[in-house]
Amino acid sequence: MATTPTSPSTPSGTGGTTLFLAEALRGFRTTGAIAPSGRRLAAALAAPLRERGAGAWNVLEVGGGTGAVTRELMPLLGAGSRLDVVEANARFAARLRELTAHEAERVQVHHTFVEDLDTGRSYDVIVSGLPFTNFEPEQVDAIMSRYLELLHPGGALTYFAYTGTRALRSAVSSRAETARHRAVEEVLAGYQARYDAGYTRVWANLPPARVWRLVAPAES
């Protein structure tokens, strides 16, 4: 994760995949993947909003990238709904603003980190596209805690993790990196155990992924 958001310098009309690959080459730890999320992965991440059907929902997407999941979420926004998209990468944020310009009344792009987001809203659905395995365990814990603070009681959080990458990371990473990756998985496992987690496998993605869903405790 970068320490400070930077100013955009993306030419208008840059293709989403081309931009994503360029940013991946600039900083893989921040981008976290070699390609944007595939359509089936995006659909799985957006499933809690789709299942809610018609209604005025507050939705938060974190790590919008070049908009693969944003495109999936926008058609699901009913009357009175609101989508806030958080993106720390300036070039991605500029791309997202172009993508959502026709939905400016319902969709707002925030060039910031989720820890610093202050919209005054809580959310029915949060969709996270952050590359957790590229972060420090303490960062992951802070972000997940922030998500749970922002969720309405009974609200849903989805996030993904690539499958089959642990062995590859172990083979090419240092012992310290392998230990960091394992510690991140342990942090996420703790949240999965506490918040009624279930998951869906998405094989038709590069690489294949597992989409986790956590549910905030309902009010007693």
C-alpha positions in Angstrom: 0.0 0.0 0.0 1.4 3.4 -0.9 1.9 5.9 1.9 0.2 8.8 0.1 -2.2 9.1 -2.9 -0.5 10.7 -5.8 -1.7 13.0 -8.6 -3.2 11.4 -11.7 -1.4 11.5 -15.1 -3.4 9.0 -17.1 -4.3 10.0 -20.6 -8.0 10.1 -21.4 -9.2 6.9 -23.2 -6.4 4.6 -21.9 -7.8 1.0 -22.0 -8.5 -0.6 -18.6 -6.4 -3.7 -19.2 -3.5 -1.7 -20.7 -3.6 0.7 -17.7 -3.8 -2.2 -15.2 -0.8 -3.9 -16.8 1.2 -0.6 -16.8 0.4 -0.1 -13.1 1.3 -3.7 -12.2 4.7 -3.2 -13.8 5.1 0.1 -11.8 4.3 -1.5 -8.5 3.0 -5.1 -8.1 2.7 -4.9 -4.3 0.1 -2.1 -4.7 -1.7 -3.5 -7.7 -1.6 -7.1 -6.5 -2.4 -8.9 -9.7 -1.3 -9.4 -13.3 -4.8 -8.7 -14.8 -8.1 -7.0 -13.8 -10.7 -9.2 -12.1 -12.6 -11.4 -14.6 -16.4 -11.0 -15.1 -17.2 -14.1 -13.0 -15.0 -13.0 -10.1 -16.6 -9.5 -10.3 -20.1 -11.1 -10.2 -19.3 -13.2 -7.2 -18.0 -10.2 -5.3 -21.2 -8.3 -6.2 -23.5 -11.1 -5.2 -24.7 -9.7 -1.9 -26.0 -6.6 -3.6 -27.7 -8.6 -6.4 -29.4 -10.8 -3.8 -30.8 -7.8 -1.9 -32.8 -6.8 -5.0 -34.7 -3.5 -5.3 -34.0 -1.0 -2.5 -32.0 2.0 -1.5 -28.6 0.5 -0.5 -25.4 2.1 0.6 -22.5 0.2 -1.1 -18.7 0.7 -0.6 -16.1 -0.7 -3.0 -12.5 -0.5 -1.9 -9.7 -1.0 -4.4 -11.7 -0.2 -7.5 -8.8 -0.6 -9.9 -9.8 0.0 -13.5 -13.5 -0.7 -12.8 -14.2 -4.4 -13.4 -16.2 -4.7 -10.2 -17.6 -1.2 -10.4 -19.2 -2.0 -13.8 -20.8 -5.0 -12.1 -22.2 -3.0 -9.2 -23.6 0.1 -11.0 -26.5 -1.7 -12.8 -27.5 -3.2 -9.4 -28.0 0.2 -7.8 -31.7 0.8 -7.2 -33.4 4.2 -6.7 -31.9 6.0 -3.8 -28.8 3.8 -3.7 -25.3 5.2 -3.2 -21.9 3.7 -4.3 -18.7 5.0 -2.9 -15.5 3.7 -4.6 -12.2 4.0 -2.8 -9.0 3.9 -4.8 -5.5 4.9 -3.6 -3.9 4.7 -7.0 -4.2 8.1 -8.8 -4.3 6.7 -12.3 -6.9 4.1 -11.4 -9.0 6.8 -9.6 -8.9 9.0 -12.7 -10.1 6.0 -14.8 -12.9 5.3 -12.4 -14.1 8.9 -12.5 -14.3 8.6 -16.3 -16.2 5.3 -16.0 -18.7 6.6 -13.5 -19.2 10.1 -14.8 -22.7 9.3 -16.1 -23.7 8.1 -12.6 -22.3 11.1 -10.7 -25.4 11.5 -8.6 -25.2 8.0 -7.2 -21.5 7.1 -7.5 -18.5 8.9 -6.0 -14.9 8.0 -6.4 -12.6 8.8 -3.4 -8.8 9.0 -4.1 -7.8 8.0 -0.6 -7.3 4.9 1.7 -10.3 3.3 3.4 -8.8 4.0 6.8 -9.1 7.7 6.0 -12.6 7.6 4.4 -15.2 9.8 6.1 -18.5 9.9 4.2 -20.7 9.9 7.3 -22.4 6.7 6.0 -22.5 3.1 7.0 -22.9 0.4 4.4 -25.2 -2.5 3.5 -22.6 -4.1 1.3 -18.8 -3.7 1.2 -16.8 -5.1 -1.7 -13.0 -5.3 -1.2 -10.6 -5.7 -4.1 -7.5 -5.1 -2.0 -4.5 -7.5 -2.5 -4.3 -8.5 1.2 -1.5 -10.9 0.7 0.7 -8.0 -0.4 0.2 -6.1 2.9 1.6 -6.4 6.4 -0.6 -8.4 8.8 -1.1 -5.3 10.9 -2.5 -3.4 7.9 -4.9 -6.2 7.1 -6.2 -6.3 10.6 -6.7 -2.5 10.6 -8.5 -2.6 7.2 -10.8 -5.5 8.2 -11.6 -3.9 11.5 -12.5 -0.7 9.6 -14.8 -2.7 7.2 -16.7 -4.1 10.2 -17.0 -0.6 11.7 -18.5 0.7 8.4 -21.0 -2.2 7.9 -24.6 -1.9 9.0 -25.6 -4.8 11.4 -26.4 -7.7 9.1 -24.4 -6.1 6.3 -22.2 -8.2 4.0 -18.5 -7.9 3.2 -16.9 -9.7 0.2 -13.3 -10.0 -0.6 -11.2 -12.5 -2.6 -8.0 -14.5 -2.4 -6.2 -16.2 -5.2 -6.0 -20.0 -4.9 -2.9 -22.1 -5.5 -0.5 -19.3 -5.0 1.0 -20.3 -1.6 3.3 -22.9 -3.1 4.5 -20.5 -5.8 5.1 -17.7 -3.2 7.1 -20.1 -1.0 9.2 -21.2 -3.9 10.2 -17.6 -5.1 10.0 -15.6 -1.8 12.3 -15.2 1.1 11.6 -16.8 4.5 10.5 -13.4 5.8 8.0 -12.9 2.9 6.7 -16.5 3.3 6.2 -15.8 7.1 4.4 -12.5 6.3 2.1 -14.1 3.9 1.2 -16.9 6.4 0.6 -14.2 9.1 -1.8 -12.4 6.8 -3.7 -15.6 6.2 -4.0 -16.2 9.9 -5.4 -12.7 10.4 -8.0 -13.3 7.7 -8.8 -16.7 9.2 -9.6 -15.1 12.5 -12.2 -12.8 10.9 -13.6 -15.7 8.9 -14.1 -17.6 12.1 -15.8 -14.7 13.9 -18.1 -13.4 11.2 -20.0 -16.3 9.8 -17.8 -16.7 6.7 -18.6 -18.7 3.7 -16.9 -18.7 0.3 -17.4 -19.4 -3.4 -14.7 -20.7 -5.7 -14.3 -18.9 -9.0 -12.3 -21.1 -11.4 -12.9 -19.0 -14.5 -10.5 -16.3 -13.4 -6.8 -15.6 -13.9 -5.6 -16.9 -11.5 -8.6 -18.8 -9.9 -9.9 -17.2 -6.8 -12.0 -17.8 -3.6 -14.5 -15.1 -2.8 -15.2 -14.9 1.0 -18.3 -13.4 2.5 -18.5 -12.1 6.0 -21.6 -10.9 7.8 -21.7 -8.2 10.4 -23.5 -9.2 13.6 -27.2 -8.2 13.6 -28.5 -6.0 16.4 -29.8 -7.9 19.4 
